[in-house]
Amino acid sequence: MDRQELLKVEELAKELKVPPSWVYGETRKTGPGSIPRLRVGKYLRFSLLEVLCWLKEKQAREV
């Protein structure tokens, strides 16, 4: 079984080299095109692979 680690907000921010406030800001946006996230109870978790793909798609749309 392929286990993909889920990251906390602070861990994702560190991986992306952005402040945690940026990640929180992106999670406030909803609908298509919003940052991929998983809610586990009251906690937010992120797949690094999904977020990186999301960023590439977002960048391609802005060009």
N, C-alpha and C positions, 0 to 999 in steps of 0.2 A: 504494500500500500504506500502511495506517495503522500507523505505528510508535508504540507506547506505550513511554515510557521506564520502565525498571525502576530502583527506588530501593534503595540500600543501607540498612542499619539506621539509621545516623546521619542519612541524608537523610530517611528517613520520619519519624524522631523530630522532626526540625526542622520538617517540614511540619505535623505534628500538634501541635507545641508540647508535647511530652512528653519525658522523659529516655529515652535509649537503653535503659536498664535495663527500662523498661516494655515496650518493643517486644520485647526478649529474653524477658521474662517471659511475654508472650503467645505467643511462638513455642514455648515449652515445653509449652503446652497442645495436645492432639491431639484428633482426632475432629471430628464435626460441630460447627459453631459456632466453630471455632478460626480465628485470623487467617489470611486467604489469603496464601500465600507460595509462592515458587518456589525450589527448591533447585538451584543451579548448581554442581555439584561440592560443595565444602564451604561454599560461600557462599550466603547467603540474599538474595533479591531480592523486591521488593514492587511491585505495581501500585497507584499512589495511588488510582485510580478504584475498584478492587476493595476496597481497605481502607476507603475512605470509605463505600461501599455496605454493607460488613460492619458498620461502626460504627453506621450508621443502623438496620440490622436488629437489632443488639444492643440499641440504645437502645429500639426499639419493643417488644421482648420484655420489657424491664425495667419498662415503664410499666404 
